[in-house]
C-alpha cells in the first residue's frame, strides 16, 4: 500500500499582526490525529496503469481502445458477428444506394427481422472497429469511406420509412423459387415454404397463412392459395428512384424526374404483381394436394351422378308402378261401374217389366171383375169400361212402384188372374188405394168416376 505524507507546517503570519489585539479566543484547537489517506478513482487507476506499464498517455489510450473493441466484439460475437468482405471494406461511400446495408452492419442473416437494438449494437461494434481516429492512432492510412457506409446504413435502418423502402428492394432477402425439375425431385413443402415466407414479409395482412404439408385439409389449402391470389402488398420501389436535384433553378427538370420516377414505380409494381402471380400459379401446378383434391372432387361428382341416376331410375320405376297400379284400379273401377250399370240396367228392366206386369194385373183384375157391372152374364158397356179403365190408369199413374206391386199382389191373391174375381173385393182394394192417395193429396175424390167408396 502506498502512503502519502503531507507537511503539517502552518503558513507564516502577516506583518503587523498582533495576537493580543487581532485575535479573540473562542475555543481551543484539538490535538492532531494521524490518518491514512488512499488515492482512488479512474484517473488514479489510469495513472497507476501508465506507471506500471511505462506508457505514455497516447499509447495507453490506443491500447485501451483496442481492448474495448475486443470486449465489444466478444460480447456480440455470438449474435451479430460475421466476416467482413474485403471488397465491401473498399466501397465508395457515394455509392450508398447500391450497398447492402445489412451486410455493412454484419446483419445479413437477420435482414428485415433485425431489431433496432441489434442494429444499434452492431453499429457500435462497427464504429469501434472502423472509426477513423482509431485507425489513425493505429497508424493506418486508410480513408474513412467504409465508416461513412456504416453511418449511412445505420441512418437508413433506424428510420422506419427508409428501412421499409430498402426492404422493398432488398434482393438479399429474396428466395429464388425452385424449378419444376427441382420440385419433382425434392420435397415440395421444404422447397416452397421458404419462398412464401420470404414473399410474406410484404403482406399488409399478418400473420400469413402457412403452406402446410401433405396432411393439410382442403379448406386450409384453399385459404392459403386464396390469400396469395388476393395478396395485398405494401412493397414499393421509391428506394430505386432517380435522385431529384435539390436546387430551385431547374424546376422543369425536377418535375420531369418526379414523373419519371412515378412511372417507373408503377411499372415495377405491375411487374412484381405479375411475377408473384406466376409464382403462385407454378406452386399451384406443382402441388400434389391440389391434384388429390381434384381427384376427390371428381370421384365425389361421379358418385353423386351415379346416385342421381339411380334415384332417377328408382323414381321412374316407382312412377311406372304407380301409373300401372292407377291404370289397374281405373280399369277395375270402370269394370265395376260397367257391371253396376249393367246390373242397374237389368234392375231397371226388371222393375219396368214388373211395373208392366203389375199394370197388366191391375187392368186384368177389373176385366175379370167384369168392370164391376155384376154377374148374371151381363156385359159392361163401353162407357163403363172406359170409366173403370180411366180410374185404374189414374191409380197406376199416382201410386209408386212399391204400392203398385202391393196392389198387384193383393189382387193376385184373390184367386189368380184367370179365376173369376169377387168384384166387391177387387173394388174394395181399389177404393182403399184411392182413399190412401186422397189422404196423401195425390188425387181428389172428384178425379174418379167408378172407384169411389160405396
Buried (B, 14 or more C-beta within 10 A) or exposed (E): EEEEEEEEEEEEEEEEEEEEEEEEEEEEEEEEEEEEEEEEEEEEEBEEEBEEEEBEEEEBBBBEBBEEBEEBBEEBEEEBEEEBEEEEEEBEBEEBEEBBBBBBBBBBEBBBEBEEEBBBBBBEBBBBBBBBEBBEBEEEEBEBBBBBBBBBBBBBBEEEEBBBBBBBBBEEBEBEBBEEEEBEEEEBBEBBBBBBEBBBBBBEEEEBBBBBEEEBEEEBBEBBBEBBEEBEBEBBBBBBBEEEEEEEEEEEEBEEBEEEBEEBBEEBBEEBEEEBEEBBEBBBEBBEBBEEBEEEEEEEEEEEEEEEEEEEEEEEEEEEEEEEEEEEEEEEEEEEEEEEEEEEEEEEEEEEEBBEEBBEBBBBBBBBBBBBBEEEEEEBEEEBBBBBBBBBEBBBEBBEEEBBBBBBEBBBEBEEBEEEBEBEBBBBBBBBBBBBBBEEEBBEEEBBBBBBEE
